[in-house]
Amino acid sequence: MKSAIDGLHSFPNGYLIIIVVLAMASGAYGFMNLSSVVFGVPNYYRSDIEQSDKLVIGFFNVAISVIAICSVMFMIR
């Protein structure tokens, strides 16, 4: 069983670290988008569509970064 897991990925660990760093940056960007809409001062100059776009982009950035980090952790395990 261990030998099957060892051959699961062919990336060197450096590439996996780069993927984790990029996923963390994407997650931070998504969290900033979410927090600017949810916790930020109400911006009356921003339309409802722009606020909705920020919520959707922020949510998907956070979701994609969590999935990427979990998959890399599974591959390294």
C-alpha positions in Angstrom: 0.0 0.0 0.0 2.8 2.4 0.8 4.5 1.8 -2.5 1.3 2.7 -4.4 1.1 6.0 -2.5 4.7 6.8 -3.1 4.2 6.8 -6.8 1.1 9.0 -6.7 2.8 12.2 -7.8 5.8 12.9 -10.0 6.4 16.5 -9.0 9.5 17.4 -7.0 8.7 18.9 -3.6 9.8 22.4 -4.8 6.9 22.5 -7.3 4.5 21.4 -4.6 5.7 24.2 -2.3 5.2 26.7 -5.1 1.7 25.4 -5.6 1.0 25.9 -1.9 2.4 29.4 -1.8 0.3 30.4 -4.9 -2.8 28.8 -3.3 -2.1 30.8 -0.1 -1.8 34.0 -2.1 -5.0 33.2 -3.9 -6.8 32.5 -0.7 -5.5 35.8 0.8 -6.8 37.7 -2.2 -10.1 36.0 -1.9 -10.3 36.7 1.8 -9.6 40.4 1.1 -12.4 40.5 -1.4 -14.8 38.8 1.0 -13.8 41.0 4.0 -14.1 44.2 1.9 -17.7 43.5 1.2 -18.8 41.8 4.4 -16.8 43.6 7.1 -15.9 46.8 5.2 -17.4 50.2 5.5 -20.5 50.5 3.3 -19.4 51.9 0.0 -22.3 53.7 -1.6 -20.4 54.3 -4.8 -20.1 50.6 -5.5 -23.1 49.0 -7.2 -24.8 45.9 -6.0 -23.4 44.0 -9.0 -19.9 45.0 -8.1 -20.4 43.9 -4.5 -21.9 40.6 -5.7 -18.9 40.1 -8.1 -16.5 40.6 -5.2 -18.3 38.1 -3.1 -18.3 35.4 -5.8 -14.7 36.0 -6.8 -13.6 36.0 -3.1 -15.6 32.8 -2.3 -14.2 30.9 -5.3 -10.6 32.0 -4.6 -10.8 30.8 -1.1 -12.5 27.5 -2.1 -9.9 26.8 -4.9 -7.0 27.6 -2.5 -8.4 25.3 0.2 -8.8 22.5 -2.4 -5.3 23.0 -3.8 -3.7 23.0 -0.4 -5.6 19.9 0.7 -4.7 18.0 -2.5 -1.0 18.9 -2.1 -1.1 17.8 1.5 -2.7 14.5 0.4 0.0 14.0 -2.3 2.9 14.7 0.1 1.4 12.5 2.8 
